[in-house]
Amino acid sequence: ISFNLQPGASLGQVVDRIQELADRELPVTIGTQFQGAAKAFQSSLGNLWVLLIIAIAVVYIVLGILYESYIHPITILSGLPSAGFGALMTLLLFHIDLNIYAFVGLIMLIGIVEKNAIMQIDFALEAERQHHLTPRDAIYEGCLIRFRPIMMTTMSAMLGAVPIALGYGAGGEARQPLGLVVVGGLLFSQLVTLYLTPVFYTYMAALQERVQGWKRKKKEVEAPVAG
């Protein structure tokens, strides 16, 4: 059975409707499988989810090596859920499917959103080590001092994606989901990151201190036994 797309219809919507119709009308003894462009569309979406997870995992590993910690990379990546939520809500608001271009925008958001938390945490860690501030005071100072560069870099990246989100240029409609994902994700995450990241940093620092205290107590208990 072959099908064509009506003007304005997306391949993702049509594939979902055909699959829903086949599950409802056909008996369980008959199997269905898409071919051609529809099959390539389904396989590409499945691979992109794996690619997104691998990208996040690689970023976590790199950050863990740079900071020599398992905790701080989690704090840096804490802004990704808010960026993803803002991106998906933007697509839903404009009635646009999550296609390949939108997935590319999500992968771009991983690198763009991270730098806000990196700016804050770099300053906070240096303030803790050099000026012996508490984690709460250090991240508070980091938010105040790094507010201007965070806003400048975020606004430049977001405004640079606005023409893509508006669909200007030849083939602009195809790239529009990428621009909408970047603009929506940055806009929402920027409103949340300055409040969310300090909270995560404070709680993660307290958790790290508890773990280190537990390790010190364990060594103190094991030392007499070993002696």
N, C-alpha and C positions, 0 to 999 in steps of 0.2 A: 504494500500500500504506500503510495507516494503522496506527498502534500507540498503545497506552496504557502508562502507567507503572505498575508494581507498587508497592504500598506499601513505602516505604523506598528505592526506586530513584531515582537522579538522572538528569536528562536527559542530562548529559554522558556518563555510563557507557553509557546506552542508545544514544546516537548513535554512540559508538565501536564498540559491539558490532555494530550494524546495518551500519555502514560496513565493518567487518572481514568480516562474513558476505557482503556484496555483492561485495567484492573477491575472496573465495575461491570463491564459487559461480557468479557470473554470468560469462558470456564477456566478452572485452575489447571486443566490438562493441556492448555495451549500456552506456550511461552512466547514472549515478545522480545525483540531486540532491534534497536535503531541501527541504521546504516548511513553512510555518507557524512554529510555535514552535521547531522544531529548526533551521530556517534562520536565524531571528533569533538563536538561541543561538550558532551558529557565527560569524555576522558580528559579533556583539558581542564575542566573545573575540578575534577578529582585530583589531578596532579598539582594544581595550584594550591589546594589546601595543604598538601604535603609540603610544598615549597615554602608556604607561609610558616608552617611549624618549624621547618628546618632553619629558616632565616632567624626566627626568634631564638632557637636553641644555639645557633652559631653566635649570635650577639651576646647571649648570656655567657657562653664560654669565653669569648674575647674579653668581656667586661670583668669576668671573674679572674682572668689572668692579669689584667691591668691593675685591678684593685686588690688582688690577692685575698679575696673574700668571697664567700658564698652568699652573703647577706646583701651587700650593696648593689649587686646587679639586679636583685629582685626589686629593690627600691627604685632603681632607674627604670625598670620595665613596668612599674606600677601604673604609669600613665598610658600604656598601650590599650587597656580595656576602654578607657574613656574616649580615646581617639577612634577606636573601632566602632564604639557605640555611636559617636557623632557621625562617622562616615556612613554607617548603615542607615541611620535615621535620615540623613540627607538624601540618600538614594530612595528611601521609602517616601519621603516628602515629594520628590520630583517624579515618582512612579517610574524609576529606572531599574533595570535588572542588574544583579551582581554578575557582570560579565568579566572577560579577561582584562579589559582596561581598568575596571574597578579593582580587580585583584592586584594589578600592578600599582595602583594608587595606595592600596593597603600596605604593600611591601615598602613603598616609599615612606609611608607614615612611620614605620618602625624606626628609620634613621632620623627623620625630622623631629619626631616627638621626643626621642631619647635625649637630644642635646639639651633640652630645658633642664631635665633632671641632672644631667652630667654637670652642667654649669653650677647648679646649686650644691650638689654633693661634693664636687671638687673643692669648692670654697669651704664647705662645712668641715670636711676632713682636715684641710690645712689649718683651719681655725682651731680645731680640737688639738692638733699636734703641736702647733706653734704657739698658740695663745692659751692653751689649756682650758678652753671653754667647754661647757656641757653640750651634749648633742642638741638639746633644745635651743640653747642660745646660739650655737654655731649655725644651725639650719635657718634660724630666724635672721641672723645677719646675712646669710647667703641669699635669702629671698629678697632682702632689701637692696643689697649691693648689686646682685645679678639681675634685678628686675628689668633694667633698661636694655641690656644686651639680649635678654630673652625675648622681650617685646619686639625689638628691632629685627631679630632673625626670624621670628615667627611671622611677623607682618610682611616681611619681604618674601618669604616662601609662599604665604597665603595669597598675597596680591599677585605674585607671579603666576599662580595657578588660576586666577580669576578668568583670564581670556580663554583658557581651555575649558573651564566650567561653563562659560557662556556659549561655547561652540563656535568660536570665530575661526575663519580660515577654511581651506579646502579639506573636506573630511572631518570637520570639527565635531559633527554630531557623533561620530564613532568614538572620538577621544573625550567627549563630554563627561562620561562617568568617571574617568580618571581625575579630571579637574574638580568635580563635585566631591569626590571622596577626600581629596587633599584639603580642599577648602573647608568642608564640613567637619572633618576630623580635627584639623588644626584649630578651628574656631571653638569647638566644644572642649577639646583637651586643654586649650589655653585657659579657659575659664575655670577648669577644675584642677589642673596640674599645680598651680601655685598654692592651692590649699591641700591637695591630696599628697603630694610628694613630701612635704615636711612632716605630715602625720605618719606616713610610712617610715620615714627616716627615723623619727623619734622612737617608734615602737620596735623597729628592727635593731636600733642601737641598744635599746633596753634588753631585747632578746639575746643579742650578741654578748652583752655584759653578763647576763645570767649564765649563758653557756660557758663563758670563760671562767666565771666564778665557780661553776660546778666542776670544771676541769681542775682548777687550782685546789679545791677541796679534795678531789679524788687523788691528786698527787700527794697532798699532805697526809692523807690516810694511808696511801700505799708506801710512803717513804719509811715510816717506822717499821712496817712489816718487812720491807726489803732489808732494813738494817739488822 
